[in-house]
Amino acid sequence: MQYVWGSLMALIGLFLFLSGFKKSEFIVYKLLHARAKMLWGDHAHTFLAISGMIIMGLSALFFFGIWG
């Protein structure tokens, strides 16, 4: 089951990274960006892209059974 959750986390992290990098107009990303913009201001896209990278890194640990 850890392979499923690790893969799902990796896809979510990839979505955040690519959307933050491209400053996407996708509705789900726009909702996440609106929430992040309250705290991070103009740096919300960067915050979401870096968060996506961190989630992808943690998902690799989860996928291989090192963490979780």
N, C-alpha and C positions, 0 to 999 in steps of 0.2 A: 504494500500500500504506500510505502514511502516513495516509490517511483512515481506514482500518480500525483501525490502532493508536491513532490519536488519539481516535477514537470509543470504542474499548474502554477507554482510560485515563479518558476523561470519565465513562463509566458506572461504573467502579470508584470514581472520586473522588466521584461523586454518591451512590453506595451508602454510602461511608464517612461522608460529610457528613450524609446523612439519618439513618443509623443512629445516629451519634454524637449528633445533635441530639435524636432521639426516645428514645435509650437503649434500642435495639431488643433483643428477645429471640431474634432469628434466630440459628441455630446457628453460622453462619460468623462473624457479628459477635461472638458470645459467645466464640469461640475467639480472635479478634483482640483483644478486650477483655481477656481473661485474660492474654495476653502483655503487653499495654501496661500493665496494672494493676501488674505487678511493678516497673516503673520509675516510672510516673507516679502510682500510688496512686489517690486519689479523683478525680484530674483526667484519667483515661484517656479518658473520653467526650469531653471537650473536645479533648484531643490528637488523637483519631481524627477528630473533625469538622474541625479545622483542617488536618490532613493531607489530608483529602478535598478541601478547598478548594484547597490547594496543588497536588494532583494534577490537579484540573480546570483550573487555570490553566496548568500545564505542558502538559497535553494540547492546549489551544488553540494553544499555540506549535508543538507537534509537528504538529497537524492542518494548520496553514497553512504548514508548511515553514520556519518561522523558526528552530526549534531541532530538531536531530536529523536 
